[in-house]
Amino acid sequence: MRKWILVGVAVVFFGYLFYIVVNPYRGQRFEEVPHGDHVHYVPKDRNPDVPIGQFPTQRPGPNERITPDGEVVPANQ
């Protein structure tokens, strides 16, 4: 019985670990994309025709959002 409990705990632990690795930006409005020695902040609904270099290198503020084309605008627009 102890063996099965240990197996169950191991499955839950590694399942949680796998979930974190697969979804590193869960709950965020944007993803961090490494680009050389800096990071670009890209929205999840980005326009694939816009190059990564067009997106901001600074995290948007709490009342800002990034458009699919890479512009930082107020969150209510």
SENU-170977 format. One record per residue: residue number from 0; residue in three letters; x, y, z of N, C-alpha, C, O, CB in turn. Coordinates in nm, 3 decimals. Glycine has a CB too. Example, Ala and Ser with C-alpha at 12.3 -4.5 7.8 and 13.67 -1.06 7.14 Angstrom:
2
PT     n   res       n.u       n.v       n.w      ca.u      ca.v      ca.w       c.u       c.v       c.w       o.u       o.v       o.w      cb.u      cb.v      cb.w
PT     0   Ala     1.319    -0.569     0.780     1.230    -0.450     0.780     1.320    -0.330     0.780     1.424    -0.332     0.846     1.131    -0.447     0.905
PT     1   Ser     1.285    -0.225     0.708     1.367    -0.106     0.714     1.290     0.003     0.787     1.341     0.114     0.804     1.408    -0.060     0.572
//
This chain:
77
PT     n   res       n.u       n.v       n.w      ca.u      ca.v      ca.w       c.u       c.v       c.w       o.u       o.v       o.w      cb.u      cb.v      cb.w
PT     0   Met     0.082    -0.119     0.000     0.000     0.000     0.000     0.087     0.126     0.000     0.055     0.223    -0.070    -0.094    -0.001     0.121
PT     1   Arg     0.194     0.127     0.076     0.284     0.243     0.080     0.345     0.270    -0.057     0.363     0.386    -0.096     0.395     0.222     0.183
PT     2   Lys     0.375     0.164    -0.127     0.434     0.177    -0.260     0.338     0.253    -0.352     0.382     0.340    -0.427     0.468     0.039    -0.318
PT     3   Trp     0.210     0.223    -0.349     0.112     0.288    -0.436     0.089     0.435    -0.395     0.067     0.521    -0.480    -0.021     0.212    -0.432
PT     4   Ile     0.095     0.461    -0.267     0.084     0.600    -0.222     0.204     0.681    -0.271     0.189     0.793    -0.319     0.073     0.607    -0.066
PT     5   Leu     0.323     0.623    -0.259     0.444     0.689    -0.306     0.437     0.711    -0.458     0.476     0.818    -0.506     0.568     0.606    -0.269
PT     6   Val     0.390     0.614    -0.531     0.375     0.628    -0.677     0.275     0.740    -0.708     0.299     0.820    -0.797     0.329     0.494    -0.741
PT     7   Gly     0.164     0.745    -0.636     0.064     0.850    -0.656     0.120     0.988    -0.629     0.095     1.081    -0.706    -0.057     0.826    -0.568
PT     8   Val     0.194     1.003    -0.521     0.256     1.131    -0.487     0.357     1.170    -0.596     0.363     1.287    -0.635     0.325     1.125    -0.348
PT     9   Ala     0.435     1.075    -0.643     0.533     1.104    -0.748     0.464     1.146    -0.878     0.511     1.238    -0.945     0.621     0.980    -0.774
PT    10   Val     0.353     1.081    -0.914     0.280     1.117    -1.035     0.225     1.260    -1.024     0.235     1.337    -1.119     0.165     1.017    -1.061
PT    11   Val     0.168     1.294    -0.910     0.115     1.430    -0.890     0.228     1.532    -0.896     0.214     1.635    -0.962     0.041     1.440    -0.754
PT    12   Phe     0.339     1.505    -0.830     0.452     1.597    -0.830     0.506     1.619    -0.971     0.523     1.733    -1.013     0.563     1.545    -0.740
PT    13   Phe     0.533     1.512    -1.044     0.589     1.527    -1.178     0.486     1.581    -1.277     0.523     1.648    -1.374     0.642     1.393    -1.228
PT    14   Gly     0.358     1.555    -1.255     0.254     1.615    -1.337     0.251     1.766    -1.320     0.242     1.839    -1.418     0.118     1.555    -1.302
PT    15   Tyr     0.259     1.812    -1.196     0.264     1.956    -1.168     0.390     2.019    -1.228     0.382     2.126    -1.287     0.260     1.981    -1.016
PT    16   Leu     0.503     1.954    -1.214     0.628     2.002    -1.270     0.619     2.013    -1.422     0.665     2.111    -1.480     0.744     1.911    -1.229
PT    17   Phe     0.561     1.914    -1.486     0.543     1.914    -1.631     0.452     2.030    -1.673     0.480     2.097    -1.773     0.484     1.780    -1.678
PT    18   Tyr     0.345     2.055    -1.597     0.253     2.164    -1.627     0.324     2.300    -1.622     0.301     2.385    -1.707     0.135     2.163    -1.529
PT    19   Ile     0.410     2.319    -1.524     0.484     2.444    -1.512     0.581     2.462    -1.630     0.596     2.572    -1.682     0.562     2.448    -1.378
PT    20   Val     0.645     2.355    -1.671     0.741     2.363    -1.782     0.670     2.391    -1.914     0.720     2.468    -1.995     0.823     2.233    -1.792
PT    21   Val     0.555     2.330    -1.936     0.482     2.348    -2.061     0.416     2.486    -2.068     0.407     2.542    -2.177     0.376     2.239    -2.076
PT    22   Asn     0.371     2.542    -1.956     0.302     2.671    -1.952     0.379     2.771    -1.866     0.331     2.807    -1.758     0.160     2.654    -1.899
PT    23   Pro     0.495     2.819    -1.908     0.574     2.907    -1.821     0.513     3.045    -1.801     0.544     3.110    -1.701     0.712     2.922    -1.877
PT    24   Tyr     0.428     3.091    -1.891     0.372     3.226    -1.880     0.223     3.222    -1.852     0.150     3.311    -1.895     0.398     3.304    -2.008
PT    25   Arg     0.176     3.122    -1.779     0.034     3.112    -1.748    -0.010     3.231    -1.664     0.060     3.273    -1.572     0.004     2.979    -1.674
PT    26   Gly    -0.125     3.284    -1.696    -0.178     3.397    -1.621    -0.122     3.532    -1.661    -0.165     3.634    -1.607    -0.153     3.375    -1.478
PT    27   Gln    -0.028     3.536    -1.754     0.027     3.663    -1.799    -0.039     3.704    -1.929    -0.087     3.620    -2.005     0.180     3.653    -1.816
PT    28   Arg    -0.042     3.833    -1.955    -0.101     3.886    -2.078    -0.006     3.875    -2.196    -0.048     3.895    -2.310    -0.143     4.030    -2.059
PT    29   Phe     0.119     3.845    -2.172     0.220     3.844    -2.276     0.325     3.737    -2.247     0.331     3.682    -2.137     0.286     3.982    -2.290
PT    30   Glu     0.408     3.711    -2.346     0.518     3.615    -2.331     0.649     3.692    -2.342     0.657     3.795    -2.408     0.510     3.502    -2.440
PT    31   Glu     0.750     3.641    -2.277     0.885     3.698    -2.287     0.962     3.616    -2.389     0.982     3.496    -2.372     0.957     3.698    -2.147
PT    32   Val     1.007     3.682    -2.496     1.079     3.613    -2.602     1.224     3.660    -2.602     1.250     3.776    -2.633     1.013     3.639    -2.741
PT    33   Pro     1.320     3.572    -2.566     1.461     3.612    -2.568     1.506     3.645    -2.710     1.472     3.575    -2.805     1.550     3.500    -2.509
PT    34   His     1.582     3.753    -2.723     1.628     3.798    -2.854     1.768     3.857    -2.837     1.783     3.977    -2.816     1.529     3.903    -2.917
PT    35   Gly     1.868     3.772    -2.846     2.005     3.817    -2.823     2.028     3.841    -2.675     2.007     3.753    -2.593     2.034     3.944    -2.903
PT    36   Asp     2.073     3.962    -2.641     2.101     3.995    -2.501     1.985     4.068    -2.433     2.004     4.124    -2.325     2.227     4.080    -2.493
PT    37   His     1.867     4.067    -2.494     1.750     4.133    -2.436     1.625     4.048    -2.458     1.630     3.942    -2.520     1.732     4.274    -2.497
PT    38   Val     1.514     4.096    -2.407     1.388     4.021    -2.414     1.281     4.112    -2.475     1.274     4.231    -2.442     1.343     3.970    -2.273
PT    39   His     1.199     4.056    -2.563     1.084     4.128    -2.617     0.959     4.075    -2.551     0.946     3.955    -2.528     1.076     4.114    -2.773
PT    40   Tyr     0.866     4.164    -2.522     0.738     4.127    -2.462     0.634     4.123    -2.573     0.606     4.224    -2.638     0.696     4.228    -2.349
PT    41   Val     0.578     4.004    -2.594     0.491     3.978    -2.708     0.355     3.930    -2.658     0.350     3.840    -2.574     0.555     3.874    -2.804
PT    42   Pro     0.244     3.990    -2.707     0.112     3.943    -2.663     0.084     3.805    -2.719     0.140     3.764    -2.821     0.002     4.041    -2.707
PT    43   Lys    -0.003     3.733    -2.652    -0.035     3.597    -2.695    -0.109     3.595    -2.828    -0.108     3.494    -2.899    -0.117     3.527    -2.589
PT    44   Asp    -0.176     3.707    -2.863    -0.250     3.713    -2.989    -0.173     3.792    -3.096    -0.234     3.862    -3.177    -0.388     3.776    -2.966
PT    45   Arg    -0.043     3.782    -3.095     0.040     3.863    -3.184     0.016     3.832    -3.330    -0.022     3.720    -3.367     0.186     3.843    -3.152
PT    46   Asn     0.037     3.931    -3.413     0.029     3.916    -3.558     0.157     3.846    -3.603     0.265     3.901    -3.586     0.010     4.055    -3.630
PT    47   Pro     0.147     3.726    -3.662     0.269     3.654    -3.700     0.348     3.722    -3.812     0.464     3.688    -3.834     0.234     3.514    -3.743
PT    48   Asp     0.287     3.818    -3.881     0.359     3.889    -3.988     0.447     4.001    -3.935     0.529     4.056    -4.010     0.260     3.946    -4.088
PT    49   Val     0.432     4.037    -3.808     0.513     4.143    -3.747     0.637     4.079    -3.684     0.625     3.987    -3.604     0.430     4.222    -3.639
PT    50   Pro     0.757     4.127    -3.721     0.879     4.068    -3.664     0.891     4.092    -3.513     0.840     4.192    -3.461     1.003     4.124    -3.736
PT    51   Ile     0.957     4.002    -3.446     0.974     4.011    -3.300     1.041     4.143    -3.261     1.012     4.198    -3.155     1.057     3.891    -3.248
PT    52   Gly     1.130     4.193    -3.345     1.201     4.317    -3.315     1.110     4.439    -3.303     1.152     4.541    -3.250     1.303     4.342    -3.420
PT    53   Gln     0.987     4.430    -3.351     0.892     4.541    -3.344     0.824     4.551    -3.207     0.758     4.651    -3.178     0.786     4.527    -3.452
PT    54   Phe     0.839     4.450    -3.124     0.771     4.447    -2.994     0.860     4.511    -2.887     0.982     4.509    -2.900     0.735     4.302    -2.955
PT    55   Pro     0.798     4.567    -2.782     0.875     4.640    -2.680     0.971     4.551    -2.601     0.949     4.431    -2.585     0.781     4.709    -2.585
PT    56   Thr     1.077     4.614    -2.554     1.175     4.542    -2.472     1.154     4.570    -2.324     1.225     4.516    -2.239     1.318     4.580    -2.512
PT    57   Gln     1.056     4.654    -2.292     1.023     4.681    -2.152     0.884     4.626    -2.123     0.794     4.635    -2.206     1.029     4.833    -2.121
PT    58   Arg     0.868     4.570    -2.005     0.740     4.514    -1.963     0.635     4.626    -1.959     0.662     4.734    -1.905     0.753     4.445    -1.822
PT    59   Pro     0.515     4.603    -2.016     0.412     4.707    -2.010     0.364     4.729    -1.867     0.366     4.638    -1.784     0.292     4.670    -2.100
PT    60   Gly     0.322     4.852    -1.840     0.274     4.886    -1.706     0.141     4.820    -1.675     0.081     4.757    -1.762     0.261     5.037    -1.693
PT    61   Pro     0.093     4.833    -1.552    -0.032     4.767    -1.512    -0.155     4.819    -1.587    -0.254     4.748    -1.599    -0.053     4.785    -1.364
PT    62   Asn    -0.149     4.943    -1.637    -0.263     4.999    -1.711    -0.234     5.009    -1.860    -0.295     5.090    -1.931    -0.299     5.136    -1.657
PT    63   Glu    -0.141     4.926    -1.909    -0.105     4.925    -2.050    -0.118     4.784    -2.105    -0.117     4.685    -2.031     0.039     4.978    -2.069
PT    64   Arg    -0.132     4.778    -2.236    -0.133     4.648    -2.303    -0.056     4.660    -2.434    -0.032     4.770    -2.483    -0.280     4.599    -2.329
PT    65   Ile    -0.017     4.547    -2.489     0.055     4.544    -2.615    -0.042     4.497    -2.723    -0.108     4.394    -2.707     0.181     4.450    -2.607
PT    66   Thr    -0.052     4.572    -2.831    -0.141     4.533    -2.941    -0.076     4.418    -3.019     0.043     4.394    -3.004    -0.171     4.654    -3.034
PT    67   Pro    -0.152     4.348    -3.102    -0.094     4.241    -3.184     0.015     4.289    -3.279     0.094     4.208    -3.329    -0.202     4.173    -3.263
PT    68   Asp     0.019     4.421    -3.306     0.121     4.476    -3.395     0.242     4.533    -3.322     0.334     4.583    -3.387     0.061     4.582    -3.481
PT    69   Gly     0.243     4.528    -3.188     0.360     4.569    -3.111     0.354     4.706    -3.047     0.454     4.750    -2.990     0.475     4.564    -3.196
PT    70   Glu     0.242     4.774    -3.055     0.231     4.905    -2.992     0.187     4.890    -2.847     0.108     4.801    -2.814     0.131     4.996    -3.070
PT    71   Val     0.237     4.977    -2.760     0.194     4.980    -2.622     0.089     5.090    -2.610     0.116     5.207    -2.638     0.315     5.004    -2.524
PT    72   Val    -0.033     5.053    -2.568    -0.145     5.146    -2.558    -0.209     5.132    -2.419    -0.185     5.034    -2.350    -0.252     5.120    -2.671
PT    73   Pro    -0.289     5.230    -2.378    -0.362     5.215    -2.252    -0.451     5.092    -2.255    -0.502     5.054    -2.361    -0.447     5.340    -2.222
PT    74   Ala    -0.471     5.030    -2.142    -0.545     4.903    -2.135    -0.691     4.917    -2.175    -0.752     4.818    -2.216    -0.538     4.847    -1.996
PT    75   Asn    -0.749     5.035    -2.166    -0.890     5.049    -2.198    -0.916     5.073    -2.346    -1.032     5.091    -2.384    -0.949     5.162    -2.119
PT    76   Gln    -0.816     5.073    -2.431    -0.837     5.091    -2.576    -0.855     4.958    -2.643    -0.873     4.952    -2.765    -0.721     5.166    -2.639
//
